[in-house]
């Protein structure tokens, strides 16, 4: 029995809508291999992929309800999401692992310039104290800070010296990519070599800093970096809200004449170039290493997939499900990572929901 014409018309529109959704979904499934410079709109599909996947899953259920077994091929295409989901969804269950003779606990945190503020600032001062209290409680061996300001104006004491003294980190390296600003590594193990690699992109950013730590006779390299900020805090930017001019001076002509969406697309290309450069330096490391970074890119991106090759991700190994690290924009955006060489075995990873910086801290423990 033929369906009424109105129902046939509705089903035809439903089929076209589902087909369109499927095509967009399949393109998004390729986000790890599509370069944002060649496929500019992949940036937005990458960020929205978790919601797109859920939407496609709903479509598959609806298609099965309407067309029955004839719709099985729609469900088969769910497999295309596998690579993306493997980067987004942690599969660790927190099982206890045997602790070997050597361990290393690393804290990575975009501290939003940490102590920046004014002497009588009643908002920042308590937050600073809570950040310090968390570090004091967890007692990590190494601190990797991004978006770090060494001097906050009103304080007479150099902040790196203050942290080293009050938290007992006698060794530290500060990349100083701008005046009193950059990426910092603090360690309780001796640093036998240190340095940083500036990125060759026109856009300014914190460089890729490294420190070689001497741990019970072994040398372990720690990388720390912060890819270029995307300046998403305001839709329109000006001299009053762009931040430190010294850091962004090469970018101002673009920043002052772009909106939030244009900046996301532009800096995705920049981050891919920075990831390519960072990977070259990582591959050249003479020692097994731990990589800490604020990538300003999600795990199912071309940026992350370049860095992840041949390495393990502490979150994927130790956590189950999805978690975000940047609470100021989207609660499921995991743009901060700790990657590590296969020579290490992860024991623990956590990222507590501390509303202090605009990023949550990442803490990971390793053994070998």
Secondary structure, 3 states (H helix, E strand, C coil): CCCCHHHHHHHHHHHHHHHHHHHHHHHHCCCCCCCCCCCCCHHHHHHCHHHHHHHHHHHHHHHHHHHHHHHHHHHHHHHHHHHHHHHHCEECCCCCCCCCCCEEEEEEEECCCCCCCCCCCCCHHHHHHHHHHHHHHHCCCEEEEEEEECCCCCCCCCHHHHHHHHCCCCEEEECCCECCEEEEEEECCEEEEEEEECCCCCCCCCCEEEEEEEECCEEEEEEEEECCCCCCCCCCCCCCCCCCHHHHHHHHHHHCCCCHHHHHHHHHHHHHHHHHHHHHHHHCCCCCEEEEEECCCCCCCHHHHHHHCCCEEHHHHHCEECCCCECCCCCCCCCEEEEECCCCEEEEEECCCCCCCCECCEEEEEEC
